[in-house]
Structure formats: C-alpha cells, structure tokens
Amino acid sequence: MLVDSHCHLDFPEFAPELDAVVQRARDAGIGTCVTIATTLAKFPNVLAVAERFENIWCSVGVHPHEGDSEPTDAAALIEHARHPKVVGIGETGLDFYYNHSPREPQIANFREHIAAARELKLPVIVHTRNADPETVDILRGEMEKGAFTGVIHCFTGTQMLADVAVDLGMFISVSGIATFKKSNELRAVLKTVPLDRLLVETDAPYLAPMPFRGKRNEPAFVSNTATMLAELKGVSFDELAEATTNNFFRLFTKAQRPQ
C-alpha cells in the first residue's frame, strides 16, 4: 500500500470524474489520500470530498498565497479541525517566489497554523518556496514555545532545510518534481534523508511525475514517485511503500489505516 499524503481532490480539474480518479488510485494500490485545504472559504468543499470516500482524509488551512486575503487565527483552525475527517493543519508556510501575498501576512498565518497544530497535536503541513532561512527561523522559534509535528510538503529545498526539519522531528514529503531529469540536486538532498522520515505525495492536479510530466496529475501516479525514491534509497519498492505508509500513520495519527 502507498499513501498520497498531499493532493487537492476538491479542485475543479477532478470534478467531472472524481469517482474514477479515486478508483484508479485504489487500483494502483493507493490505500489512503489526504486532500489539502488552501482556503477556509473553500474548506467545505475539501471536507465534502473527505466525507464522501472512506479512506480519504483532509486538512484545514490557508495557503501562503492567500495570506493577505484570508488572515486567520488558531481558534478558527482549531474549530474546523475538530471534525473527525480533519487530520492536519495547512497547507501553510512561506512562498517568496510568487509573492502573491505580502510577507508579513504569510508569516502571521504560518505562526497561527503552528499554534493550532500544537494545541491539537496534529501535524502542520508546510509549503515553503524561496524562503528556506525564514522557514527555518520560524520552525525553530515556534518549537521553542512548545513541541509540534509536521511535514515539509513537496520538498524542493536545500540540504540545510532538510537537516533542520529532520533535527526538529519533522518529515519530508517527496513529489513528482524529484523524478524530473534536471532534479539531480534535489535527489542528492533526498538521498540523505532517513527512510523513517520520508513521505510521498502527488500535489495533484499539479506536478505529475515522469513519464506523465505535463499531464494532469492524480493520486494513482504517486507510485511512480515511490519507484524513483526506492531506487534512490537503495531499497525495494515494497520496503519503500511499507516505510512511507508507516511514516504517514505515525505522523497523521488521527487518520485510520484502511481495513
């Protein structure tokens, strides 16, 4: 079994054939998915997908792109996260590549998400792009206020970020980007991450792995990323699948394993 730890099944790209997409994932051995919130305004749609399928869970949060338009606080996140299908807080973090929101609202929202994650003992799902030093500073500073768990999703960062995340007890999630031909530096970093700290994801409908690059991504394709990662780590596919699945349920403790 594999887990797609990060996808966006509420997005309109999946609306015409969501049942078929979920069935293809099951047929490919993807036993569990987490569909990720990007705004509170659209959270009901995210939750509806999770409620519709037995082994799909969800998160609640505000993407850093929406930091200016949707400032939020820990109390609002906590209220939504009490639903039994909500297993994580985010995605949140810092995106200084696109800068769709000013930096200060991104930072403020990031801290509020961590506070909610700490309070509920749920993992915080971290998006970071072109902001490794700032992300590290916030993670270290917030950890000093009280422990929390989390994952750097769709990891494309530096060795420094990977080392700090692992040192803080966090996990690293690998997306289809790691299968791209020009991702040699990323693969070199991922090779150093302990197997017991790795997850796999699609970030669907984005970032389809090779050989599907350029097409709409979907959870079934996470097996392609897992195949590459197994080769990179020098383990069998089955060992990689077992490790990343166990890692997922260690981190996302509220999610239940499929029967």
N, C-alpha and C positions, 0 to 999 in steps of 0.2 A: 504494500500500500504506500501511496505518496499523499502528501498534503500540499495543496496550493494555499500557502499562508497569506496571500495578498492578491486579490483580484477585485474587479468592480462590476459585478454582475447586474447592478441596477442601471448601468449606463445604457443609453438608447441603442447602441450597436447590437445589444443582445436581445432586445425586446421581441423581435419577430420570431425568435427560435430559442428562447431561454430553456425550455424543457429539453430540446435536442442537445443544446450545449452541455447541460448538466448530465444528460445520459452519456454523451461522448466521454465526459470526464470519468464517469463510473466505469465505462467500458475500458478505459485506459488505465484503470487501477488507481484513480484519484479518489480516495475514500472520504476526504474532508476538504472543504474550502472555507476561507474567510473572505466575505465580501466587505469592502472597506468604505467607510463614510468619508466624504470630503467636505460636506457642509451639514450644519444642523438643519437647514431648511429642507434638504433632501433626505435627511435621515429616515423619515417614514418609509420612503421607497426602498432604502437599504434593508431596513428591518423586515419589510414585507417579503423580500426575496429570502431572507434567512428563515422566516416563519413558514415559507412555502415548501422548503426542502429540509428533510430530516437532518442531513449531515452538512448543512451549510450554516455557518455562524456569521457574525458581523461585528463591526466595531462602531464606535461613535466618536466623531471628532471633526475638526476644521482644518483643512489643508492650508499650508502656509500661503498659498496663492490667495486665499480668502481671508487672510488675517485682518485686513483693513475693513472689508465689507461685513465680516461676521466676528467681531470681537466676542469672546466667550469667557466664561469663568468656570472654575472647577465644579461649582454647585450644579450648574446646568448639565455638565457632562455626567456627573455622578447620578443625577436623577434619571437620565436616559439609560445609563449603563446598568441600572438595577434590573432591567429586563433579562430574563434567563438566556436569551439568544445573543446578548452582547458580551463578547469575550475579550475585548481590548479597547484601548483608548487611542484614537488617532484616525487617519494619519495626521501628524503634526510635525513641526520642526522648522527648518530654515531653508529657503530657496533664494539664494543671492545670485542665481544665474539669470532667471527671468525677471525677478524683482516685480512681480505682479502686485505685491503689497509692499509698503514701506517696511523697513527692517524692524522698527520698534513694535508695531502690532504683531509681527511674526514672533518676535521674542516673547512678548507678553502672553500670547496664546500658548506658545510652547510650554512656558512655565505653568500655566493653568492646567494644561493637559497632564503634565507630570504630577502636579498636586492631586489631581483626580485619580491617576493611576496608583499613586502611593496610598491614598485613602482606601481605595477599593481592592488593593493588592492585585490589580490587573496589569498586564504589560502595556507599555506605551509604544506605539508604532511610529518610528521616527523616519521622516523624509529629510534628507539633507543633500544639498547640491551647491557647490562652490562656497561652502560655509563650514568646512571641517573644523578650523580653530574655534569658531564661535560655538559650534555644536558641542565640542569637547568641553569648553569652558562652562556651558550651561549644564551639561550632564554631570560633570564633576561637582559643580557648586550645588546642584539640586540633590545629588547623592549625599552630600554632607548634611543636608537638612533631614534626611531620613531615606532609608533604602527603598528602591523600587526596581522593577524589572522592565525589560523592553527589548526591542529589536531594531536594528538599523535595516530598514527595508530597501530592497533594490540597491544593494550596496555597490557603489562605484567610487568609493573614497580612497583615501591614502592609507599607507601602512600605519601611520600614526593613529588615524581614526579607528582602524580595525583593532590595533593593540589596546587602545584605551577602552573601547567598547568591551572587549573580552576581559580586560582587567576589572572593569566595573560589574562584571557578571552578566553582560548583555549578550544578545545573539546577533548573528549576521545572516541576512537573507539574500539569496542569490537569484537573480532574474536572468532572462534570456540575453541580456547585454553581455554576460560572461561568455556566451557561445560565439559572439561576433569575431570575425577574423582579426580585427585590429585591437582586441581587448587583451593583449598579452600582459600589459602592466597590471590590469585588474586580476587576471588569473594568477599572476605571481603573488599578489596580496592574498587572494583567497586560499592559495596553497598553504599559507602559514596559519590559517585559522583552524583551531582544533575541530575535529569532526563532531564533537559533542556540543558545538556552538553554532552549527550551520542549519539553516532552513532553506527551502526552495519555494519559489513563487513565480507567477506569471506577470503580475501587474496588468493583466488583461483588462481591456482590449489592446493595450499598448505592448510594445517591445517583444514581439514574437521571436522566439529563438530560431537559430538555424535548424532546419532548412526552410523555415516558414517566414523568415525576415521580410518585412514589407507587407505581410498579410495581417488581418485582424487576429490578434492573439486570443486564446481561450484556455481554460484550465487544463484540458487534456494535454496541451503542449508542455506542461511542466515536466513531463517525463524526459523530454529532450534536454532540458537544462540539467536534470538529475543525471542523465547518462554522461554528459560532459563533466559534471562535477565528480562523479565516481572515478572517471579516468584521471582527472586532475589529482584526486586524493589517493589514487592507487588502491582503490577498494572495488569490490564487485558492486554491480547495480543494486543487488538485494541488500547488501550491507549499508550502502548509502541510503536506500529507501527506509530501512529499519531505523537507522540513526536519526535521519532528519524527521521522521514521523515521531519517534520518541522524544526528540528535542522539542517538537511543536507542542506535544501534550505536557511536557514539563513546564513550558513557558506559558501556554494558554490553558491554565489549569481549570478554567470554567467550561471549556469545550469537552464534550464527551466522545470517547472513542466509538467508532461505528461497531455495531454488533457483528 
